[in-house]
Amino acid sequence: MTALERALLDALVAAEFWQQVGEPHRTDWAEIQHLSYRLHYRARTGRARTIIRPSKLNL
């Protein structure tokens, strides 16, 4: 299991925990979506995706 897969699994376990204790608003869906996107990109292309933050683009 890669570090990326482990991070996604941890985020999903945390989401399930917050659902079970009745506080679904504490789930970090943005992080889950981000990790899932990176994992699918890696599976599709065979390489990791470097995501450039807008602050680094010198706009």
C-alpha positions in Angstrom: 0.0 0.0 0.0 1.4 3.4 -1.0 1.4 6.4 1.2 -1.3 8.0 -1.0 -3.5 4.9 -0.7 -3.0 4.9 3.1 -3.8 8.6 3.4 -7.1 8.1 1.4 -8.0 5.0 3.6 -7.3 7.0 6.8 -9.5 9.9 5.5 -12.3 7.4 4.6 -12.1 5.7 8.0 -12.3 9.1 9.7 -15.3 10.1 7.5 -17.1 6.8 8.6 -16.3 7.6 12.2 -17.8 11.0 12.0 -20.9 9.6 10.3 -21.3 7.0 13.0 -21.0 9.4 15.9 -23.6 11.7 14.3 -21.3 14.6 13.3 -21.1 14.3 9.5 -20.2 18.0 9.2 -16.8 17.2 10.6 -15.9 15.1 7.5 -13.2 16.7 5.3 -14.8 15.9 1.9 -12.3 18.2 0.1 -9.4 16.1 1.3 -11.0 12.9 0.3 -11.8 14.2 -3.2 -8.2 15.5 -3.5 -6.6 12.2 -2.5 -9.0 10.3 -4.7 -8.2 12.5 -7.7 -4.5 12.0 -7.2 -4.8 8.3 -6.8 -7.0 7.9 -10.0 -4.6 10.2 -11.9 -1.6 8.0 -10.9 -3.5 4.8 -11.9 -4.5 6.3 -15.2 -1.1 7.8 -16.2 1.4 5.7 -14.3 2.9 8.8 -12.7 2.2 11.1 -9.8 0.5 14.4 -10.5 2.2 17.6 -9.4 -0.5 20.1 -8.5 0.8 23.7 -8.7 -0.8 26.0 -6.3 -2.2 29.2 -7.7 0.3 31.3 -5.6 3.2 29.6 -7.4 2.0 30.6 -10.9 3.2 34.2 -10.7 -0.1 35.6 -12.0 
